[in-house]
């Protein structure tokens, strides 16, 4: 397992896409903190990168990598290696490499300019979203044989979590505005890891005006500490559940 993880990590870290992704994050992070007159404003400017760019790169790159490594994976399946071990090794290698890229590109500048609880929360959220969308990418790729369909499904999932979900929430609220929707909205919030990540960061930054409706409700029911802990637990569930489904599917898949 260690050899497979090491191979996958080194293969990914040599990729021009990952190197470019790291340099992009590093350039943007340093530029944002240098241009803003306070570190808090710099973190707020980085928020969109955490919520949009990180999940996009994680899910698209991971999906393409799995399809491009299909022959390598088939070769390893023919060896005396458990499929579960192989799939978890690929997952670990992908998440380790992309998480390292995130930490070098954005984590180090955040620690240099804002080494407090807010900065650390943003780093953790970036890491969690990276792992979550790698997990979702593996599920999408193992469920679809065709590469084009798999990549299209991954793009659609990212689009749903990043953009469409909030529109659906607003639509439901508009249609059911005569009913008490606070508690159902708490449930809806748990269905989107991007929303949870945004809430975690804004709870630490005390930016009530930027939380949106779901974030405001989340804060109404939970204080900062409880809300952050609950959101973290749910994000870990978002990692484990798609990963468990993908492991089950890969174990039964006819290659």
ChimeraX attribute file (.defattr): number of C-alpha atoms within 10 A of each C-alpha:
attribute: neighborCount
match mode: 1-to-1
recipient: residues
	/A:1	15
	/A:2	10
	/A:3	9
	/A:4	18
	/A:5	20
	/A:6	17
	/A:7	15
	/A:8	21
	/A:9	22
	/A:10	14
	/A:11	13
	/A:12	21
	/A:13	20
	/A:14	11
	/A:15	12
	/A:16	10
	/A:17	13
	/A:18	20
	/A:19	14
	/A:20	13
	/A:21	19
	/A:22	20
	/A:23	17
	/A:24	13
	/A:25	24
	/A:26	21
	/A:27	14
	/A:28	17
	/A:29	23
	/A:30	18
	/A:31	13
	/A:32	20
	/A:33	22
	/A:34	13
	/A:35	11
	/A:36	13
	/A:37	10
	/A:38	13
	/A:39	18
	/A:40	16
	/A:41	14
	/A:42	21
	/A:43	23
	/A:44	17
	/A:45	16
	/A:46	19
	/A:47	18
	/A:48	12
	/A:49	17
	/A:50	25
	/A:51	21
	/A:52	17
	/A:53	14
	/A:54	21
	/A:55	27
	/A:56	23
	/A:57	19
	/A:58	25
	/A:59	27
	/A:60	20
	/A:61	20
	/A:62	27
	/A:63	28
	/A:64	18
	/A:65	18
	/A:66	20
	/A:67	21
	/A:68	12
	/A:69	13
	/A:70	12
	/A:71	12
	/A:72	11
	/A:73	17
	/A:74	11
	/A:75	10
	/A:76	15
	/A:77	15
	/A:78	10
	/A:79	9
	/A:80	7
	/A:81	11
	/A:82	13
	/A:83	20
	/A:84	15
	/A:85	14
	/A:86	20
	/A:87	22
	/A:88	18
	/A:89	21
	/A:90	24
	/A:91	22
	/A:92	21
	/A:93	23
	/A:94	29
	/A:95	23
	/A:96	21
	/A:97	21
	/A:98	26
	/A:99	23
	/A:100	18
	/A:101	22
	/A:102	24
	/A:103	21
	/A:104	16
	/A:105	23
	/A:106	26
	/A:107	24
	/A:108	17
	/A:109	22
	/A:110	25
	/A:111	14
	/A:112	12
	/A:113	18
	/A:114	18
	/A:115	14
	/A:116	11
	/A:117	12
	/A:118	20
	/A:119	23
	/A:120	17
	/A:121	19
	/A:122	25
	/A:123	21
	/A:124	19
	/A:125	23
	/A:126	25
	/A:127	23
	/A:128	23
	/A:129	28
	/A:130	25
	/A:131	28
	/A:132	26
	/A:133	29
	/A:134	29
	/A:135	28
	/A:136	25
	/A:137	32
	/A:138	29
	/A:139	24
	/A:140	22
	/A:141	24
	/A:142	20
	/A:143	15
	/A:144	14
	/A:145	12
	/A:146	12
	/A:147	15
	/A:148	12
	/A:149	13
	/A:150	23
	/A:151	22
	/A:152	15
	/A:153	18
	/A:154	26
	/A:155	16
	/A:156	13
	/A:157	19
	/A:158	23
	/A:159	15
	/A:160	15
	/A:161	18
	/A:162	19
	/A:163	13
	/A:164	13
	/A:165	18
	/A:166	19
	/A:167	11
	/A:168	12
	/A:169	16
	/A:170	14
	/A:171	12
	/A:172	13
	/A:173	17
	/A:174	10
	/A:175	10
	/A:176	11
	/A:177	11
	/A:178	8
	/A:179	8
	/A:180	10
	/A:181	13
	/A:182	17
	/A:183	11
	/A:184	10
	/A:185	19
	/A:186	15
	/A:187	12
	/A:188	15
	/A:189	22
	/A:190	18
	/A:191	16
	/A:192	18
	/A:193	27
	/A:194	27
	/A:195	22
	/A:196	26
	/A:197	25
	/A:198	20
	/A:199	27
	/A:200	28
	/A:201	25
	/A:202	24
	/A:203	23
	/A:204	17
	/A:205	17
	/A:206	13
	/A:207	13
	/A:208	14
	/A:209	10
	/A:210	13
	/A:211	20
	/A:212	14
	/A:213	18
	/A:214	23
	/A:215	22
	/A:216	18
	/A:217	17
	/A:218	26
	/A:219	21
	/A:220	12
	/A:221	13
	/A:222	14
	/A:223	11
	/A:224	18
	/A:225	11
	/A:226	12
	/A:227	18
	/A:228	23
	/A:229	13
	/A:230	14
	/A:231	20
	/A:232	19
	/A:233	10
	/A:234	17
	/A:235	23
	/A:236	15
	/A:237	15
	/A:238	22
	/A:239	20
	/A:240	16
	/A:241	15
	/A:242	20
	/A:243	23
	/A:244	15
	/A:245	17
	/A:246	24
	/A:247	22
	/A:248	16
	/A:249	15
	/A:250	20
	/A:251	15
	/A:252	10
	/A:253	11
	/A:254	6
	/A:255	10
